[in-house]
Amino acid sequence: MSATSSVSPSLLRSGNTQLNQRRFAQHFRPYDLRHTYGTRAIESGTDPLTLMRLMGHADLKTTARYVHLSKRHRSDAQRRIEEHRAAREIAAVEAQKGATLGAVQ
């Protein structure tokens, strides 16, 4: 190729993809899938103690090294906690109102 000829964008993408695949293959180990497994299991609702046993760990701290929760998962969990807390507070207020009305009658 001369200095004045252009390289097609598809050729650049193809070469870049192949280079990235080679880099990935050099650094990837099947062992790395344990991180994906741990994270996806927790995010799908598996409780930590069960996951610990499934992964063959004796200590929950070991399992925790393999779990990398997404920001979305953490914010969803926080939202569920807040909804539960709010529902309990509403129920307590309604129960108190009911007790007060019952005492007045």
N, C-alpha and C positions, 0 to 999 in steps of 0.2 A: 504494500500500500504506500502510496506517495503521501507527502505531507499535505497535499491539497485535497486528497480524497476524503470523503466523510465516512464515518462508521454508522451503520444503521442502528437505531435505538433497540431493535429486537436483538441484534447481535450483542449489544452491550448488556441487555437484560439477561440473555442466555449465558453469556460468559460470567456475569456477576452471580447468577444463580448457581452455576456449577462451582464457582469459587467458594460460595457460602456453604454449599453442600459438602465440599471437601473439608472445610474448616470444622463444620458441625460433626462430621464423621470422625475426625481426628480427636475430638474432645468428648464425644458422646460415649457413655458406658451404659449397658442395660441397668446397672445399679442405680443410675440417675432416675429411672422410672419410679423408684420408691417414693420420691418426693411428689411426683404427680399422683400416684396412688393415694398417698396419705392425705394430700390436700383435697382431692376430689371426694374421697370417702367422707371426710369431715364436712365438706360443703354440701354433701348429699344427705347428711343427717346421721351418719354413723357416730355413735357416742365414743368419746376418746378411749375409754377403758376397753371397749370391744375392738377398736382399731389397734390398740396396743397389743392385744392378744393375737389379732389377725396378722400383724407384722412380726410377731415372734419376739416382742420386747418384754423384758421383765420390769422395766421402769417407764413410767409415763413421760419422764423427761427425755428419754431417748426418742419416743414417738413424736414429741413436740418439735424435735429438730427437723422432722420430715414434712411438717405441715406449714404451709405458707398461705394464709388466708388473704383473699383479695379484699380490697377496700370496699367493694360492693357488698361482699358477704358480711363484713364487720358492720357496715351501716345498716344492713337489713336486720341483723341480730339486735342492734341497738334499738331500731324502730319497734321490733316485736316486744322487747323489754319495756319500752315506754308505753306501748299500747296495753300491755298486761297491767302495768302499774296504774295507769289511768282508769282502766276498768275496775280494778280493786278499790280505788278511791271513790269512784262513782257508786259502787255497790255499798260501800261503808256509809256514805252520806244518805243514800236511799234507805238503808236499814235504820239509820238513826232517825230519819224523818218518820218512818213507819212506827218506830217505838214511841216517838213523841206524840204522834197522832193517836195511837192506841191508849196512851196514858191520859190524854185529854178527854176521850170519850167515856 
